[in-house]
Amino acid sequence: MADNIFNYILEIAGKNNRIHSDANENPVPHVEFRETNYFITLCEAVDSLLLIDIRKFEKLSDEASNDRYCEYATIRAIEDNEPLVEIFRLSIEDTPQGYPGAGIYMGFCETRTRQFEQLTGYDLSGFSAYDPNLPFLQLASYAYDKGFEISVDKELTDWVNNLKSYDPSLVEEVEWDYQVSITRNSLGSPALQETTNYHYPWLQEAFIHLLGTDVREMDKKIAEGLNKGSWIENTYLSERGAEKLVEIVGVKDHISREVGTKPGIYLKLHITIENIEGKSGIGLAQLGNYDQDAKYLLVANYYKGFSKLLLHPGYLSLLSVVNAEQLLNQQSGEQEPYQLQITWVSAQNLNADISFPQQQVTKIACSSLDEALFSMKELDERFFDERQALRLRYPIYVKQADIIDTNNKSFVVSKFQVRQENDQRPAAMYMRVNEEHASEEMLRSLRGFVIETTKARLQQFSTTGEKTSQQFSSRDDPKQIHHSQRKRISPEDKGLRL
């Protein structure tokens, strides 16, 4: 993540008047919210602040009661954490002499209006209560003649209208065009919601940030089991002034509003794959369910009764390519008895928008052999084929996948492809089993794995009618494989045909 490119933070806090639900689905009114916005420039932070209806900062306003009430807002410089701008209120009781007038103000903290204008390049002289020597500027005034009323300064209204008609082609400076938004709900306090928005000028950096989301926190129960303080209700990437481009969603059952092929965490696309790949320069072909017409790309699977989320191997490889290291470190750093190691190599004669290493290894920690085989199964067999990688315009493919016993550092099962017929093996997908690990438990797991893989391949063949280079024979029958393994694997280290 490129958090270090940001220089200013806009923080807003208050109460959300919409009804929310706690962990037990009980209604929770007046949920507290905290919103943190990251910007590169001070002007962008100020503009974003002024786009909030200023009347929402007054509890008595109808605008605040209908949606949310903003108790305070502050802009700080990240470098020294010093406040630069804040919003505050003065009631009629606060100003018994009538000056300054009751209303809502923008304060300039340790400086005055003139110095703030020099710092930002703004001309604030059009505001009715403008005084360059004061450390604050009135944005809206209170009136009490015929009940309580808020009168927003016309200059602020014009300013907001200009901001809403933003046209990036008319702006010379580098300004943000993309936003990554993450909304979290507290597990300890159901009446607290936190939103963080990151504002990027460039799509690739914004997309990389979204991809680096810890998707395990997308599930409330799993986040709680991991002792997280909060869970992610939603996270998405959007274009300035437009709808969402991409979001990350959880799918658990058929009742879900989302439509995924199976339970899991998905990258949901609101534009075509061709568009997001072309504009961002990031290829997504390694993700599960990839197809040019797909709207949901799998990034993590649920495992055994929704007790755990297993990151898709292609997703982890994608993270390593774009240097989103957070989840990679969390996943590979765990001390587990097994590890799935996937060796990726560069496809030849393909010009990529991202520079790939000649070889890279993805490591996935697994708590059991079943879990390791489950993750291996999710690694689509097309990833092992260089020709498929070239067709999908993906610059790397899988040379070999190995399940490793982390206690003695030896391989248990390997999966690889023989792409061309040779004297030793016909062209096909193979699994090689280490005879020293050929226990009954392992063979039961392996047999189930082969049955599921074979069924999936036959189902794909029957539904799509695609031709396949795989040859099914008696040697491929799971029972035959299981029977042969009971006689021990030959010292020649033969592979098991899938």
C-alpha positions as CSV (number, residue, x, y, z in Angstrom):
1,M,0.0,0.0,0.0
2,A,1.1,3.5,-0.8
3,D,0.0,5.2,2.4
4,N,3.2,7.3,2.5
5,I,2.1,9.3,-0.6
6,F,-0.5,11.1,1.5
7,N,0.2,14.4,3.3
8,Y,-3.1,15.4,5.0
9,I,-5.9,13.7,6.9
10,L,-9.5,14.9,7.2
11,E,-11.2,13.4,10.2
12,I,-15.0,13.6,10.8
13,A,-16.9,12.2,13.7
14,G,-20.5,12.2,14.8
15,K,-23.7,10.1,15.0
16,N,-25.4,8.2,12.2
17,N,-29.1,8.5,12.7
18,R,-30.0,5.5,10.4
19,I,-30.9,2.3,12.3
20,H,-28.2,-0.3,12.3
21,S,-28.1,-3.9,13.7
22,D,-25.8,-5.4,16.2
23,A,-24.2,-8.9,16.1
24,N,-27.6,-10.4,17.3
25,E,-29.5,-8.4,14.6
26,N,-31.0,-6.1,17.3
27,P,-31.6,-2.5,16.1
28,V,-29.0,0.0,17.2
29,P,-30.0,3.7,16.8
30,H,-27.6,6.6,16.7
31,V,-24.5,4.7,15.7
32,E,-21.3,6.7,16.3
33,F,-19.2,7.1,13.2
34,R,-15.6,8.1,12.5
35,E,-14.5,8.9,9.0
36,T,-10.8,9.3,8.1
37,N,-9.9,10.7,4.7
38,Y,-6.3,10.6,3.2
39,F,-5.3,13.3,0.7
40,I,-2.1,14.3,-1.1
41,T,-2.8,18.1,-1.1
42,L,-4.3,20.4,1.5
43,C,-6.7,22.0,-1.0
44,E,-8.2,18.5,-1.8
45,A,-8.8,18.0,1.9
46,V,-10.5,21.4,2.3
47,D,-12.7,20.9,-0.8
48,S,-13.8,17.5,0.5
49,L,-14.7,19.1,3.9
50,L,-16.7,21.8,2.3
51,L,-18.7,19.3,0.1
52,I,-20.3,18.1,3.3
53,D,-23.6,20.0,3.9
54,I,-22.4,22.5,6.5
55,R,-25.9,22.3,8.2
56,K,-25.1,18.7,9.3
57,F,-22.7,20.2,11.9
58,E,-25.7,21.6,13.8
59,K,-27.7,19.1,15.9
60,L,-30.9,21.2,15.5
61,S,-30.8,21.2,11.8
62,D,-33.3,19.1,9.8
63,E,-30.3,18.1,7.6
64,A,-28.6,16.5,10.6
65,S,-31.7,14.7,11.9
66,N,-32.5,13.1,8.6
67,D,-29.1,11.4,8.0
68,R,-26.1,12.0,10.3
69,Y,-24.9,14.7,12.6
70,C,-21.3,15.7,12.4
71,E,-19.9,16.7,15.8
72,Y,-16.5,17.9,14.6
73,A,-14.2,17.9,11.6
74,T,-10.4,18.5,11.6
75,I,-7.7,18.6,8.9
76,R,-4.2,17.6,10.1
77,A,-0.8,17.5,8.5
78,I,0.5,13.9,8.6
79,E,4.1,15.0,9.0
80,D,3.7,16.7,12.4
81,N,0.1,15.7,13.3
82,E,-0.7,19.4,13.8
83,P,-4.3,20.6,13.2
84,L,-4.7,23.1,10.3
85,V,-8.4,23.5,9.9
86,E,-11.4,22.7,12.0
87,I,-15.2,23.2,12.0
88,F,-16.8,24.7,15.2
89,R,-20.1,26.2,16.2
90,L,-21.0,29.4,18.2
91,S,-24.5,29.6,19.6
92,I,-26.2,32.8,20.6
93,E,-25.2,32.1,24.2
94,D,-21.6,31.8,23.1
95,T,-21.7,35.3,21.7
96,P,-23.6,37.6,24.2
97,Q,-22.1,40.7,22.6
98,G,-23.3,39.7,19.1
99,Y,-19.8,39.5,17.7
100,P,-18.7,37.3,16.2
101,G,-22.2,36.2,15.1
102,A,-23.8,32.9,16.0
103,G,-23.2,30.3,13.4
104,I,-20.9,27.6,12.0
105,Y,-17.2,28.5,11.4
106,M,-14.1,27.2,9.7
107,G,-11.2,27.9,12.1
108,F,-7.5,28.1,11.0
109,C,-6.0,26.9,14.3
110,E,-2.6,28.6,14.7
111,T,-2.8,31.0,11.7
112,R,-5.1,33.7,10.4
113,T,-7.4,33.9,7.3
114,R,-4.8,35.8,5.2
115,Q,-2.0,33.2,5.9
116,F,-4.4,30.4,5.1
117,E,-5.2,32.0,1.8
118,Q,-1.5,32.3,1.0
119,L,-1.0,28.7,2.0
120,T,-3.8,27.3,-0.2
121,G,-4.1,29.9,-3.0
122,Y,-7.8,30.4,-2.1
123,D,-9.6,33.8,-2.3
124,L,-12.1,33.9,0.6
125,S,-12.9,37.6,0.3
126,G,-16.3,36.8,-1.2
127,F,-17.6,35.5,2.2
128,S,-19.9,38.1,3.9
129,A,-18.1,37.9,7.2
130,Y,-14.6,37.9,5.7
131,D,-11.8,39.5,7.8
132,P,-8.2,38.6,6.8
133,N,-7.0,39.2,10.3
134,L,-9.3,36.8,12.1
135,P,-8.3,33.1,12.7
136,F,-11.7,31.9,11.5
137,L,-14.3,32.4,8.8
138,Q,-18.1,32.2,9.2
139,L,-19.7,29.7,6.7
140,A,-23.3,29.8,8.0
141,S,-25.2,32.1,10.3
142,Y,-27.9,31.4,12.8
143,A,-31.2,33.3,12.9
144,Y,-33.7,33.2,15.8
145,D,-36.4,35.7,14.7
146,K,-39.0,33.2,13.5
147,G,-37.7,30.0,15.1
148,F,-34.3,28.6,14.6
149,E,-32.8,28.9,11.0
150,I,-29.5,28.4,9.4
151,S,-28.4,30.6,6.5
152,V,-25.6,29.3,4.4
153,D,-23.2,31.9,3.0
154,K,-23.8,32.4,-0.7
155,E,-20.1,32.2,-1.5
156,L,-20.0,28.7,0.1
157,T,-23.0,27.6,-1.9
158,D,-21.3,28.8,-5.1
159,W,-18.1,27.1,-4.1
160,V,-19.8,23.7,-3.5
161,N,-21.7,24.0,-6.8
162,N,-18.4,24.5,-8.6
163,L,-16.9,21.5,-6.8
164,K,-19.8,19.3,-7.7
165,S,-19.4,20.1,-11.4
166,Y,-15.7,19.0,-11.3
167,D,-14.1,18.4,-14.7
168,P,-10.7,16.8,-14.4
169,S,-9.7,18.0,-17.9
170,L,-9.9,21.6,-16.7
171,V,-7.6,21.0,-13.7
172,E,-3.9,21.5,-14.2
173,E,-2.8,20.2,-10.8
174,V,-2.6,16.5,-10.0
175,E,-5.8,15.8,-8.1
176,W,-7.4,12.6,-6.9
177,D,-9.6,10.7,-9.4
178,Y,-10.0,7.4,-7.5
179,Q,-11.1,6.5,-4.0
180,V,-10.7,3.3,-2.0
181,S,-13.2,3.2,0.8
182,I,-13.2,0.7,3.7
183,T,-16.0,0.7,6.3
184,R,-15.5,-1.2,9.5
185,N,-17.9,-2.1,12.3
186,S,-16.6,-2.5,15.8
187,L,-16.9,-6.0,17.3
188,G,-16.6,-4.7,20.9
189,S,-18.9,-1.8,20.5
190,P,-21.8,-2.4,18.0
191,A,-22.6,1.3,18.1
192,L,-19.4,2.4,16.4
193,Q,-18.7,2.4,12.6
194,E,-15.4,3.6,11.1
195,T,-14.8,4.5,7.4
196,T,-11.4,5.2,5.9
197,N,-11.2,6.8,2.4
198,Y,-7.9,6.9,0.4
199,H,-7.9,9.4,-2.5
200,Y,-5.5,8.5,-5.4
201,P,-4.7,10.3,-8.6
202,W,-3.8,7.0,-10.3
203,L,-5.9,3.9,-10.8
204,Q,-3.2,1.3,-10.5
205,E,-2.1,2.4,-7.0
206,A,-5.8,2.6,-5.9
207,F,-6.5,-0.9,-7.3
208,I,-3.4,-2.3,-5.6
209,H,-4.6,-0.8,-2.3
210,L,-8.0,-2.5,-2.7
211,L,-6.4,-5.8,-3.5
212,G,-4.3,-5.6,-0.3
213,T,-7.5,-5.7,1.8
214,D,-7.3,-8.4,4.5
215,V,-10.3,-10.4,3.1
216,R,-10.5,-12.5,6.3
217,E,-11.9,-9.5,8.0
218,M,-14.8,-9.5,5.5
219,D,-16.5,-12.2,7.6
220,K,-17.6,-11.0,11.1
221,K,-17.3,-14.4,12.8
222,I,-13.9,-15.2,11.3
223,A,-12.6,-11.7,12.2
224,E,-13.8,-12.3,15.8
225,G,-12.1,-15.7,15.9
226,L,-8.8,-14.0,14.8
227,N,-9.2,-11.5,17.7
228,K,-9.7,-8.6,15.4
229,G,-11.2,-5.5,16.9
230,S,-13.5,-4.9,13.9
231,W,-14.8,-6.5,10.7
232,I,-15.1,-5.0,7.3
233,E,-18.7,-4.4,6.2
234,N,-17.7,-3.2,2.7
235,T,-14.8,-2.0,0.7
236,Y,-14.7,-0.7,-2.8
237,L,-12.9,1.3,-5.5
238,S,-14.8,4.1,-7.2
239,E,-14.1,6.9,-9.7
240,R,-14.5,10.5,-8.7
241,G,-18.1,11.6,-9.1
242,A,-19.1,8.2,-10.5
243,E,-20.3,4.7,-9.4
244,K,-18.1,1.9,-8.0
245,L,-15.6,0.3,-10.3
246,V,-14.7,-2.8,-8.2
247,E,-15.6,-4.0,-4.8
248,I,-14.9,-6.9,-2.5
249,V,-17.9,-8.9,-1.4
250,G,-18.7,-12.0,0.7
251,V,-21.0,-14.7,-0.5
252,K,-22.2,-17.3,2.0
253,D,-25.5,-18.8,0.7
254,H,-28.2,-18.5,-1.9
255,I,-30.0,-16.0,0.2
256,S,-27.1,-13.5,-0.4
257,R,-27.8,-10.6,-2.6
258,E,-24.6,-11.4,-4.4
259,V,-24.4,-14.2,-7.0
260,G,-21.2,-16.3,-6.8
261,T,-20.5,-19.8,-8.1
262,K,-19.9,-20.9,-4.5
263,P,-19.4,-19.5,-1.0
264,G,-16.3,-17.3,-0.7
265,I,-14.9,-13.8,-1.0
266,Y,-15.1,-12.3,-4.4
267,L,-13.8,-9.4,-6.4
268,K,-17.0,-8.0,-7.9
269,L,-16.6,-6.0,-11.1
270,H,-18.9,-3.1,-12.1
271,I,-17.0,-2.7,-15.4
272,T,-15.7,-5.3,-17.7
273,I,-12.5,-7.3,-16.9
274,E,-11.0,-5.9,-20.1
275,N,-11.6,-2.3,-18.9
276,I,-10.2,-2.8,-15.4
277,E,-7.2,-4.7,-16.6
278,G,-6.5,-2.3,-19.5
279,K,-6.9,0.9,-17.4
280,S,-5.0,-0.4,-14.3
281,G,-2.3,-2.5,-16.0
282,I,-3.0,-5.4,-13.5
283,G,-3.9,-8.8,-14.9
284,L,-6.5,-10.8,-13.0
285,A,-6.3,-14.1,-14.9
286,Q,-5.0,-16.0,-11.9
287,L,-8.1,-15.4,-9.8
288,G,-10.7,-18.1,-9.6
289,N,-13.7,-18.1,-12.0
290,Y,-11.8,-15.9,-14.4
291,D,-13.5,-15.3,-17.8
292,Q,-13.8,-12.2,-19.9
293,D,-17.5,-12.1,-19.2
294,A,-17.2,-12.9,-15.4
295,K,-18.4,-10.4,-12.8
296,Y,-17.3,-12.3,-9.7
297,L,-13.6,-13.4,-9.4
298,L,-12.8,-15.7,-6.5
299,V,-10.1,-14.5,-4.0
300,A,-10.8,-16.8,-1.0
301,N,-12.7,-20.0,-0.2
302,Y,-14.7,-20.9,2.9
303,Y,-13.4,-24.1,4.4
304,K,-15.4,-26.7,6.5
305,G,-18.6,-25.0,7.7
306,F,-17.4,-21.5,7.2
307,S,-14.9,-21.9,10.0
308,K,-12.0,-20.5,8.0
309,L,-11.2,-18.5,4.8
310,L,-8.5,-20.0,2.6
311,L,-6.9,-17.5,0.2
312,H,-7.0,-18.5,-3.4
313,P,-3.4,-19.4,-4.6
314,G,-3.7,-17.2,-7.6
315,Y,-4.8,-14.3,-5.4
316,L,-1.7,-14.7,-3.3
317,S,0.5,-14.8,-6.3
318,L,-1.2,-11.7,-7.7
319,L,-0.5,-9.9,-4.4
320,S,3.2,-10.9,-4.6
321,V,3.3,-9.4,-8.1
322,V,1.8,-6.1,-7.1
323,N,3.7,-6.0,-3.8
324,A,0.6,-6.1,-1.6
325,E,2.6,-7.9,1.1
326,Q,0.3,-7.7,4.1
327,L,-1.7,-10.9,3.5
328,L,1.3,-12.7,2.1
329,N,3.2,-12.2,5.3
330,Q,0.2,-13.1,7.5
331,Q,-0.6,-16.2,5.5
332,S,3.0,-17.6,4.9
333,G,4.3,-16.6,8.4
334,E,1.9,-18.9,10.3
335,Q,3.5,-22.0,11.8
336,E,1.4,-24.8,10.4
337,P,2.3,-28.5,9.8
338,Y,1.9,-28.2,6.0
339,Q,2.6,-25.7,3.3
340,L,1.6,-25.4,-0.3
341,Q,4.4,-24.0,-2.4
342,I,3.6,-22.9,-5.9
343,T,6.4,-22.1,-8.3
344,W,5.5,-19.6,-11.0
345,V,7.8,-19.0,-14.0
346,S,7.6,-16.3,-16.7
347,A,5.7,-17.1,-19.9
348,Q,7.9,-16.5,-23.0
349,N,7.4,-13.8,-25.7
350,L,4.8,-11.8,-23.8
351,N,5.1,-8.1,-23.2
352,A,3.5,-7.3,-19.8
353,D,2.5,-3.9,-18.3
354,I,4.0,-5.1,-15.0
355,S,7.6,-6.4,-14.7
356,F,7.5,-10.0,-13.5
357,P,10.5,-11.9,-12.0
358,Q,11.7,-14.9,-14.0
359,Q,10.5,-17.2,-11.1
360,Q,8.6,-16.6,-7.9
361,V,7.2,-18.9,-5.2
362,T,3.9,-18.5,-3.4
363,K,3.7,-20.1,0.0
364,I,0.4,-20.9,1.7
365,A,0.3,-22.2,5.3
366,C,-2.1,-25.1,5.9
367,S,-3.2,-26.7,9.1
368,S,-3.8,-30.1,7.6
369,L,-3.1,-32.2,4.6
370,D,-6.8,-32.0,3.6
371,E,-6.6,-28.2,3.7
372,A,-3.4,-28.3,1.6
373,L,-5.0,-30.5,-1.0
374,F,-8.1,-28.3,-1.0
375,S,-5.9,-25.3,-1.8
376,M,-4.1,-27.3,-4.5
377,K,-7.4,-28.2,-6.1
378,E,-8.4,-24.5,-6.3
379,L,-5.3,-23.9,-8.4
380,D,-6.9,-24.2,-11.8
381,E,-5.1,-26.6,-14.2
382,R,-5.0,-23.9,-16.9
383,F,-2.4,-22.1,-14.7
384,F,0.0,-25.0,-15.4
385,D,-0.2,-24.4,-19.2
386,E,2.1,-21.8,-20.7
387,R,-0.1,-21.7,-23.9
388,Q,-3.2,-20.8,-21.7
389,A,-1.2,-18.1,-20.0
390,L,-0.3,-16.6,-23.4
391,R,-3.9,-16.8,-24.6
392,L,-5.1,-15.0,-21.4
393,R,-2.2,-12.5,-21.8
394,Y,-1.0,-13.5,-18.3
395,P,2.8,-13.3,-18.1
396,I,3.4,-16.2,-15.6
397,Y,2.3,-19.8,-15.3
398,V,2.7,-22.6,-12.7
399,K,5.7,-24.9,-13.2
400,Q,4.9,-27.1,-10.2
401,A,2.9,-27.1,-7.0
402,D,4.2,-28.9,-3.9
403,I,2.7,-29.8,-0.5
404,I,5.5,-29.6,2.0
405,D,5.7,-31.2,5.5
406,T,7.1,-28.3,7.4
407,N,8.4,-30.4,10.2
408,N,11.0,-32.3,8.1
409,K,11.0,-29.9,5.1
410,S,10.2,-32.8,2.7
411,F,7.6,-32.8,-0.1
412,V,4.4,-34.9,0.4
413,V,2.6,-34.4,-2.9
414,S,3.6,-32.6,-6.1
415,K,1.4,-31.6,-9.0
416,F,2.8,-30.7,-12.4
417,Q,2.0,-30.9,-16.1
418,V,3.8,-32.7,-18.9
419,R,3.0,-30.5,-21.9
420,Q,4.6,-32.7,-24.6
421,E,4.6,-36.4,-25.2
422,N,7.9,-38.1,-24.3
423,D,9.3,-41.5,-23.8
424,Q,8.5,-41.6,-20.1
425,R,5.1,-40.0,-19.8
426,P,2.3,-38.9,-22.1
427,A,1.2,-35.3,-22.1
428,A,-1.1,-34.8,-19.1
429,M,-1.5,-33.5,-15.5
430,Y,0.3,-35.6,-12.9
431,M,0.6,-35.9,-9.2
432,R,3.7,-37.4,-7.6
433,V,3.5,-38.8,-4.1
434,N,6.4,-39.2,-1.7
435,E,6.3,-42.9,-0.7
436,E,7.6,-42.1,2.8
437,H,4.4,-40.2,3.5
438,A,2.0,-42.7,2.0
439,S,-0.1,-43.3,5.1
440,E,-3.7,-44.5,5.1
441,E,-4.8,-41.0,6.2
442,M,-2.9,-39.4,3.3
443,L,-4.2,-41.9,0.8
444,R,-7.8,-41.3,1.9
445,S,-7.3,-37.5,1.4
446,L,-5.6,-38.1,-1.9
447,R,-8.4,-40.4,-3.2
448,G,-11.0,-37.8,-2.3
449,F,-9.0,-35.1,-4.0
450,V,-8.7,-37.2,-7.2
451,I,-12.4,-38.1,-7.2
452,E,-13.4,-34.4,-6.9
453,T,-10.9,-33.3,-9.5
454,T,-12.1,-35.9,-12.0
455,K,-15.8,-35.1,-11.4
456,A,-15.1,-31.4,-11.9
457,R,-13.3,-32.1,-15.2
458,L,-16.1,-34.4,-16.5
459,Q,-18.7,-31.8,-15.5
460,Q,-16.9,-29.0,-17.3
461,F,-16.5,-31.3,-20.4
462,S,-20.2,-32.2,-20.4
463,T,-21.5,-28.6,-19.9
464,T,-19.1,-26.8,-22.3
465,G,-18.4,-29.5,-24.8
466,E,-14.8,-28.3,-24.9
467,K,-12.1,-30.6,-26.2
468,T,-9.5,-31.6,-23.7
469,S,-6.0,-33.0,-24.0
470,Q,-6.5,-35.1,-20.9
471,Q,-7.0,-38.8,-21.5
472,F,-9.2,-40.7,-19.1
473,S,-8.4,-44.4,-18.8
474,S,-8.4,-47.1,-16.2
475,R,-5.2,-45.7,-14.9
476,D,-7.1,-42.5,-14.1
477,D,-9.9,-44.2,-12.1
478,P,-9.6,-43.2,-8.4
479,K,-10.0,-46.7,-7.2
480,Q,-7.2,-47.9,-9.5
481,I,-4.9,-45.2,-8.2
482,H,-5.8,-45.9,-4.6
483,H,-5.3,-49.6,-5.2
484,S,-1.9,-49.1,-6.8
485,Q,-0.7,-46.8,-4.0
486,R,-1.5,-49.4,-1.4
487,K,1.3,-51.5,-3.1
488,R,3.8,-48.6,-2.5
489,I,5.0,-46.1,-5.0
490,S,7.9,-47.3,-7.2
491,P,11.4,-45.9,-6.5
492,E,11.3,-44.4,-10.0
493,D,9.1,-41.7,-8.6
494,K,6.2,-42.2,-11.0
495,G,3.5,-39.6,-11.2
496,L,-0.2,-40.2,-10.8
497,R,-2.2,-39.3,-13.8
498,L,-5.3,-37.1,-13.1
